[in-house]
Amino acid sequence: MPTQRLSRRRFLQAAGLTVAGTTLACSGLGYVATRTPGIEYPEITLQGGEPMNNRILVTYATRAGSTAEIAAAIAETLAARGYAVDVKPVKEKPSLDGYTAVVLGSAIRMGNWLPEAVDFVKANQAALNAIPVALFTVHMLNTGDDEASRAARAAYLKTIRPLLPDAGAVYFEGKMDFARLSFLDRFIARMVKAVEADNRDWDKIKLWANTLEV
Ligand SMILES: Cc1cc2nc3c(=O)[nH]c(=O)nc-3n(C[C@H](O)[C@H](O)[C@H](O)COP(=O)(O)O)c2cc1C
């Protein structure tokens, strides 16, 4: 019957699309779609000014680099206060041995901290709860002072907050730079009509690092 032939053809088309999508995801093309162009993951060691027993780890998760640059600015401010500071990408799974405090930051993607930052917290939950921890979240939306924006920002920590109930938290506006996005992220950014902007407030970032109790 014609109706059956039509639906069978449609089914085959849909099946073809699904296979093509799965093939893309599993193949090198899927890798290309999610690969971020030329992003650096800085690792920095700063000695601090005076002899101090405190050694701070500043670790971060980024896709397009803006969170890494904020991590470096935080580390420089802490070092200027005299602390010894190491900056490391969280994807390297840094050890917490020898650190007296941790500053941990993540970019937001689709309402969530990046998975490598969440995994790091899960893997080190007990050790992190035994020392001072400060969280910084880097995002572009929900930046207002109204109740709804504050609630939406708090929701960015929905997986982290139950694991680290005592950690301090701050939210920094980030940067949207299409040239630093993977094909897939650029596609999503264009779909939601995101605009390019660098909204990082370096004074706010440095002030926070200057007043951080570590
Ligand atoms: C695909 C995509 C999804 C994003 N989703 C959110 C989001 O849900 N909420 C938000 O506030 N910002 C969102 N952003 C903005 C990023 O958090 C912001 O650009 C941040 O500075 C990126 O940090 P990075 O440069 O370290 O990767 C998104 C950006 C991209 C490209």
The ligand as an ORCA input file, in Angstrom:
! r2SCAN-3c Opt
* xyz 0 1
  C      28.164     26.353     23.618
  C      28.142     27.347     24.733
  C      27.231     27.212     25.777
  C      27.204     28.147     26.816
  N      26.269     27.997     27.797
  C      26.185     28.962     28.755
  C      25.153     28.889     29.746
  O      24.366     27.949     29.796
  N      25.087     29.903     30.663
  C      25.955     30.963     30.654
  O      25.832     31.845     31.486
  N      26.973     31.030     29.741
  C      27.091     30.061     28.801
  N      28.082     30.127     27.867
  C      29.064     31.220     27.951
  C      30.407     30.739     28.536
  O      30.245     30.255     29.851
  C      31.414     31.892     28.526
  O      31.646     32.248     27.183
  C      32.715     31.563     29.227
  O      33.518     32.725     29.290
  C      33.452     30.469     28.503
  O      34.614     30.141     29.249
  P      35.914     29.522     28.531
  O      36.393     30.583     27.559
  O      36.860     29.300     29.656
  O      35.489     28.256     27.869
  C      28.126     29.220     26.839
  C      29.072     29.330     25.793
  C      29.079     28.420     24.753
  C      30.086     28.578     23.648
*
